[in-house]
Amino acid sequence: MAQEWDCDVEDVRCKMDQETRWLTRYHEVKTFIEEHHRNPSKHRIEEHDMLNWLKANRKAMNKGEMKPERVEMFKGLQALVEENKRKNQYA
């Protein structure tokens, strides 16, 4: 059963189940990298959530704790991250 969150009606994230939240963040990170041609920066506060999501999921995958249906999607995202590693956004 999906986990329900107790929060304000306006906060859409609270009404999402875990799978929907994961997919939403996945698409957010993927779109960010494709549009900006760089990875989320640890130096920009507004990008910390994406960076933390990447790190947490990388750890879960490496430990074997990630759901099998997410592993292939995340590996594709990791390949995109590697392509854009250490790219200067101003170049």
C-alpha positions as a printed NumPy array, in Angstrom:
array([[  0.   ,   0.   ,   0.   ],
       [  1.245,   3.475,  -0.835],
       [  2.446,   5.607,   2.02 ],
       [  0.249,   8.636,   2.692],
       [  1.624,  11.873,   4.12 ],
       [ -0.114,  14.165,   6.573],
       [  0.315,  17.718,   5.254],
       [ -1.311,  20.707,   3.585],
       [ -3.557,  20.21 ,   0.561],
       [ -1.422,  22.697,  -1.42 ],
       [  1.707,  20.576,  -1.005],
       [  1.375,  18.243,  -3.994],
       [  4.426,  16.153,  -2.988],
       [  2.634,  14.98 ,   0.144],
       [ -0.151,  13.374,  -1.874],
       [  2.234,  11.361,  -4.041],
       [  3.178,   7.792,  -3.305],
       [  6.829,   6.776,  -3.1  ],
       [  7.028,   5.583,  -6.725],
       [  5.529,   8.812,  -8.069],
       [  7.933,  10.915,  -5.986],
       [ 10.91 ,   8.873,  -7.226],
       [  9.844,   9.196, -10.868],
       [  9.182,  12.918, -10.467],
       [ 12.658,  13.513,  -9.013],
       [ 14.224,  11.252, -11.666],
       [ 12.674,  13.318, -14.467],
       [ 13.573,  16.573, -12.711],
       [ 17.259,  15.589, -12.461],
       [ 17.388,  14.186, -15.999],
       [ 15.766,  17.298, -17.475],
       [ 18.112,  19.56 , -15.491],
       [ 21.221,  17.805, -16.812],
       [ 19.934,  17.741, -20.396],
       [ 18.988,  21.44 , -20.346],
       [ 22.05 ,  22.795, -18.515],
       [ 24.637,  20.314, -19.862],
       [ 26.064,  19.917, -16.364],
       [ 25.323,  18.07 , -13.141],
       [ 23.67 ,  19.639, -10.085],
       [ 26.226,  21.672,  -8.155],
       [ 27.094,  21.349,  -4.489],
       [ 27.79 ,  25.1  ,  -4.543],
       [ 24.233,  26.121,  -5.425],
       [ 21.678,  25.785,  -2.648],
       [ 18.769,  25.42 ,  -5.083],
       [ 20.408,  22.317,  -6.598],
       [ 21.165,  20.501,  -3.327],
       [ 17.956,  18.432,  -3.373],
       [ 18.827,  16.994,  -6.777],
       [ 22.421,  16.306,  -5.755],
       [ 21.331,  14.608,  -2.515],
       [ 18.786,  12.505,  -4.433],
       [ 21.524,  11.338,  -6.809],
       [ 23.871,  10.46 ,  -3.95 ],
       [ 21.201,   8.608,  -1.942],
       [ 20.119,   6.566,  -4.945],
       [ 23.707,   5.789,  -5.948],
       [ 24.289,   4.41 ,  -2.443],
       [ 21.048,   2.401,  -2.525],
       [ 21.963,   0.914,  -5.906],
       [ 25.492,   0.022,  -4.804],
       [ 24.128,  -1.675,  -1.656],
       [ 21.608,  -3.632,  -3.728],
       [ 18.685,  -1.934,  -1.982],
       [ 17.189,  -0.253,  -5.058],
       [ 14.017,  -1.7  ,  -6.573],
       [ 14.911,  -3.73 ,  -9.693],
       [ 12.634,  -1.676, -11.954],
       [ 14.524,   1.493, -10.968],
       [ 18.044,   0.119, -11.458],
       [ 18.107,   0.333, -15.275],
       [ 16.591,   3.815, -15.249],
       [ 19.115,   4.996, -12.697],
       [ 22.032,   3.421, -14.589],
       [ 20.973,   5.447, -17.638],
       [ 20.916,   8.572, -15.502],
       [ 24.351,   7.704, -14.104],
       [ 25.691,   7.474, -17.677],
       [ 24.328,  10.976, -18.337],
       [ 25.952,  12.203, -15.103],
       [ 29.301,  10.736, -16.197],
       [ 29.031,  12.415, -19.617],
       [ 28.587,  15.783, -17.912],
       [ 31.083,  15.285, -15.105],
       [ 33.313,  18.287, -14.443],
       [ 31.798,  20.377, -17.226],
       [ 31.957,  24.129, -16.814],
       [ 28.496,  25.584, -17.376],
       [ 30.049,  28.821, -18.667],
       [ 32.159,  27.176, -21.411]])
